[in-house]
Amino acid sequence: MKRAVLYARVSTDAQQKEGTIESQVLELKRQIAAAGDVLVKEYTDDGYSGTLLDRPGIEELRRDVKTLLFDAVYFLDTDRIARDVAYQTIILGELI
């Protein structure tokens, strides 16, 4: 059993109104439970573009990766982490 965290992001007003961040969180919680892991924290960026590196949720996740808080990070797709491949590389490199 791993200590897991999840990261979810939506960027547009329409996505926020449609509640897609909640659907992402529910799916990630389902995946965590199915894997037998335990959720210890949720990170979200509701209304922040994935083209930006400076987002509160992802910044908190990047700070917490330096602690012993969790063993695994769940997210639906790399474009939820960042739209820019260079930013994806930076963040995913920090998470490994």
SVG drawing of the C-alpha trace seen along z (x, -y; Angstrom):
<svg xmlns="http://www.w3.org/2000/svg" viewBox="-22 -32 36 35">
<polyline fill="none" stroke="black" stroke-width="0.4" points="0.0,0.0 1.4,-3.4 0.6,-6.8 -0.8,-8.6 -1.7,-12.1 -3.7,-13.3 -3.5,-16.3 -6.4,-17.6 -6.7,-20.8 -9.2,-22.5 -8.5,-25.8 -11.7,-27.3 -14.7,-28.9 -16.9,-26.3 -14.9,-23.4 -15.3,-24.9 -19.0,-25.4 -19.4,-21.8 -17.7,-20.4 -15.0,-18.5 -12.5,-18.9 -14.8,-17.0 -15.1,-14.2 -11.3,-14.1 -11.0,-13.9 -13.6,-11.1 -11.9,-9.1 -8.4,-9.5 -9.9,-8.4 -11.3,-5.4 -7.9,-4.5 -6.1,-5.0 -8.6,-2.7 -8.4,-0.1 -4.6,0.0 -5.0,0.5 -3.3,-2.8 -4.3,-5.4 -5.1,-9.0 -3.2,-11.4 -3.7,-14.7 -5.4,-16.4 -3.9,-19.1 -6.1,-21.0 -5.8,-24.0 -9.4,-25.0 -9.3,-27.7 -5.6,-27.7 -4.2,-27.2 -1.8,-24.3 0.4,-26.7 1.5,-28.4 4.1,-26.8 3.1,-29.1 -0.1,-27.5 -0.9,-27.2 -1.8,-23.5 1.2,-22.3 3.5,-24.6 2.4,-23.0 2.8,-19.5 6.3,-20.4 7.2,-21.6 5.7,-18.5 7.6,-16.1 10.7,-17.1 9.1,-15.7 8.1,-12.2 4.4,-12.9 3.7,-10.5 5.0,-7.7 2.8,-8.1 1.2,-10.8 -2.0,-10.2 -3.2,-12.4 -5.3,-11.6 -3.0,-12.8 0.3,-14.6 -1.6,-17.6 -3.2,-18.0 0.3,-18.5 1.3,-21.0 0.4,-21.7 4.0,-22.6 6.2,-19.5 9.2,-21.3 7.1,-22.1 6.0,-18.5 9.6,-17.3 10.6,-19.7 7.7,-18.7 7.7,-15.0 11.5,-15.0 11.0,-16.4 8.4,-13.8 10.6,-10.8"/>
</svg>
